[in-house]
Amino acid sequence: MVGLPGETMDDIRLTVQNMTGLKPHYIRIYPLVVFEGTRLGEMYKKGRFKPISFDAALDRSVFIYLNAKKSEIPVVKMGLTENEVIKEQILAGQYHPAYGYMVKARAFYLAMMAKLVAVPIKGSAMTVHLSAADVAHLTGYKRTNVDRFEKEGIALQWEEKEVPEDNFILHYDGRSVPGNVLDAMEMFRD
């Protein structure tokens, strides 16, 4: 679970270290959700606990997801589904019905940015070759990744090709740069 009171990124790194050392059969990743009628809910109401931002929770979840993937530990679930919560009882936290999809989309975006970080491409058109299964991860929830690339001055296009899932090939300025979702781990280096 990410976003517990007092949690830091160092705590998340320790969690990942323990997870990879234990090699569980699978994991689940949940962001903290504060419910009415709980101790944490009372702390929240009294101002003694403030949840981390949605983006911080998402990034921490991405970090865990990528490390699990790298260690070949299946992630069977991310976030709570709508049938697991009573929305009216949520006081705070990072509940979103598409949380798992958002984690995967953020990982895909970060992987692409890791490949582009050293290359000036503002004002460039970029075509991404990828699996049909990854188009949603490329575009992001409500096209957030497309919007991010536009803000970077990158006109993004894509073509579904015979590329393995979680992989992509960036084509821009006469270059072809292959990548993998695990390349996003570069964005978490100190």
C-alpha positions as CSV (number, residue, x, y, z in Angstrom):
1,M,0.0,0.0,0.0
2,V,1.3,3.4,-0.9
3,G,0.6,6.7,1.0
4,L,0.6,5.4,4.6
5,P,1.1,8.1,7.3
6,G,4.7,9.2,7.4
7,E,5.8,7.1,4.4
8,T,8.7,8.3,2.3
9,M,10.2,7.2,-1.0
10,D,12.9,5.5,1.0
11,D,10.2,3.4,2.7
12,I,8.9,2.4,-0.8
13,R,12.4,1.4,-1.8
14,L,12.7,-0.8,1.3
15,T,9.3,-2.3,0.5
16,V,10.6,-3.1,-3.0
17,Q,13.8,-4.5,-1.6
18,N,11.9,-6.8,0.7
19,M,9.4,-7.8,-2.0
20,T,12.1,-8.8,-4.5
21,G,13.9,-10.7,-1.7
22,L,10.9,-12.6,-0.7
23,K,9.9,-13.4,-4.4
24,P,6.1,-13.8,-3.6
25,H,3.9,-15.6,-6.1
26,Y,2.1,-12.3,-6.9
27,I,1.5,-8.9,-5.4
28,R,-1.3,-6.3,-5.3
29,I,-0.7,-2.6,-5.2
30,Y,-3.1,-0.3,-3.5
31,P,-3.1,3.4,-2.9
32,L,-4.3,4.5,0.5
33,V,-7.9,5.4,0.7
34,V,-9.3,7.1,3.9
35,F,-12.8,5.9,4.9
36,E,-15.3,7.4,7.2
37,G,-15.6,5.5,10.5
38,T,-11.9,4.5,10.7
39,R,-9.1,5.6,12.9
40,L,-7.3,7.2,9.9
41,G,-10.6,8.9,9.0
42,E,-10.7,10.5,12.4
43,M,-7.0,11.6,12.1
44,Y,-7.8,13.1,8.7
45,K,-10.8,15.0,10.1
46,K,-8.7,16.4,13.0
47,G,-6.0,17.5,10.5
48,R,-3.4,15.1,11.9
49,F,-3.1,13.3,8.6
50,K,-3.0,14.6,5.1
51,P,-2.7,12.1,2.2
52,I,0.0,12.4,-0.4
53,S,-0.9,13.8,-3.8
54,F,-2.5,11.6,-6.4
55,D,0.7,12.0,-8.6
56,A,3.0,11.0,-5.7
57,A,0.9,7.9,-5.1
58,L,0.8,7.1,-8.8
59,D,4.6,7.4,-9.0
60,R,5.2,5.2,-6.0
61,S,2.9,2.6,-7.4
62,V,4.7,2.8,-10.7
63,F,8.0,2.2,-8.9
64,I,6.6,-0.9,-7.2
65,Y,5.0,-2.1,-10.4
66,L,8.2,-1.8,-12.5
67,N,10.3,-3.5,-9.9
68,A,7.8,-6.3,-9.6
69,K,7.8,-6.6,-13.4
70,K,11.6,-6.6,-13.5
71,S,11.8,-9.3,-10.9
72,E,9.1,-11.3,-12.7
73,I,6.6,-11.0,-9.8
74,P,3.1,-10.9,-11.2
75,V,1.0,-7.8,-10.2
76,V,-2.5,-9.2,-10.1
77,K,-4.3,-6.0,-9.1
78,M,-3.7,-2.3,-8.7
79,G,-6.2,-0.1,-6.9
80,L,-9.7,-0.8,-5.5
81,T,-12.5,-1.6,-7.9
82,E,-15.8,0.1,-7.7
83,N,-17.5,-2.9,-6.2
84,E,-14.9,-2.9,-3.3
85,V,-15.7,0.6,-2.0
86,I,-18.6,2.6,-0.9
87,K,-17.8,5.9,-2.5
88,E,-19.9,7.9,0.0
89,Q,-17.6,6.7,2.8
90,I,-14.4,7.9,1.1
91,L,-13.0,11.0,2.9
92,A,-9.6,11.3,1.2
93,G,-6.9,9.4,-0.6
94,Q,-6.3,8.1,-4.1
95,Y,-9.3,6.1,-5.1
96,H,-9.9,5.9,-8.8
97,P,-11.6,3.1,-10.6
98,A,-9.0,3.1,-13.4
99,Y,-6.0,3.2,-11.0
100,G,-4.2,0.2,-12.5
101,Y,-4.6,1.5,-16.0
102,M,-3.2,4.8,-14.9
103,V,-0.2,3.2,-13.3
104,K,0.6,1.3,-16.5
105,A,0.1,4.4,-18.6
106,R,2.4,6.5,-16.4
107,A,5.0,3.8,-16.6
108,F,4.8,3.8,-20.4
109,Y,5.1,7.6,-20.6
110,L,8.1,7.6,-18.2
111,A,9.8,4.8,-20.3
112,M,9.4,6.9,-23.4
113,M,10.7,10.0,-21.7
114,A,13.7,8.1,-20.4
115,K,14.6,7.3,-24.0
116,L,14.0,11.0,-25.1
117,V,15.6,12.8,-22.1
118,A,19.0,13.2,-23.7
119,V,17.7,14.1,-27.1
120,P,16.3,17.6,-28.0
121,I,13.1,16.9,-29.9
122,K,11.0,19.9,-29.3
123,G,9.0,20.8,-32.4
124,S,9.4,17.3,-33.8
125,A,6.9,14.8,-34.9
126,M,7.3,11.4,-33.3
127,T,5.8,8.1,-34.5
128,V,5.7,5.2,-32.0
129,H,5.5,1.6,-33.2
130,L,3.9,-0.6,-30.6
131,S,1.6,-3.5,-29.9
132,A,-2.2,-2.9,-30.2
133,A,-2.4,-3.9,-26.5
134,D,-0.2,-0.9,-25.5
135,V,-2.0,1.9,-27.4
136,A,-4.1,2.7,-24.4
137,H,-1.0,2.8,-22.3
138,L,0.7,5.2,-24.8
139,T,-2.3,7.6,-24.9
140,G,-3.0,7.5,-21.2
141,Y,-6.2,8.0,-19.2
142,K,-8.2,10.6,-21.0
143,R,-5.3,11.1,-23.3
144,T,-3.1,12.5,-20.5
145,N,0.1,11.2,-22.1
146,V,-0.7,12.7,-25.5
147,D,-1.3,16.0,-23.7
148,R,2.0,15.7,-21.9
149,F,3.9,15.2,-25.2
150,E,2.1,18.1,-26.8
151,K,3.2,20.3,-23.8
152,E,6.8,19.1,-24.6
153,G,6.3,20.3,-28.2
154,I,6.1,16.7,-29.6
155,A,3.5,15.8,-32.1
156,L,2.7,12.2,-31.2
157,Q,1.5,9.6,-33.7
158,W,1.5,5.8,-33.4
159,E,1.2,2.7,-35.5
160,E,0.2,-0.7,-34.3
161,K,3.0,-3.1,-35.4
162,E,4.3,-6.6,-34.6
163,V,6.1,-5.3,-31.4
164,P,6.0,-7.3,-28.2
165,E,3.8,-5.9,-25.4
166,D,5.5,-3.4,-23.1
167,N,8.0,-2.5,-26.0
168,F,8.0,0.3,-28.4
169,I,10.1,1.9,-31.1
170,L,10.3,5.7,-31.3
171,H,10.8,7.2,-34.8
172,Y,11.8,10.9,-35.0
173,D,14.2,13.0,-36.9
174,G,15.4,10.1,-38.9
175,R,16.2,8.0,-35.8
176,S,14.7,4.7,-34.5
177,V,15.0,4.2,-30.8
178,P,13.7,0.9,-29.3
179,G,12.4,0.9,-25.7
180,N,10.7,-1.1,-23.0
181,V,8.4,-0.1,-20.2
182,L,11.2,-1.1,-17.8
183,D,13.2,1.9,-19.2
184,A,11.0,4.0,-16.9
185,M,13.1,2.9,-14.0
186,E,15.7,5.4,-15.2
187,M,13.3,8.2,-14.2
188,F,13.5,7.0,-10.5
189,R,17.3,7.0,-10.2
190,D,18.6,9.4,-7.5
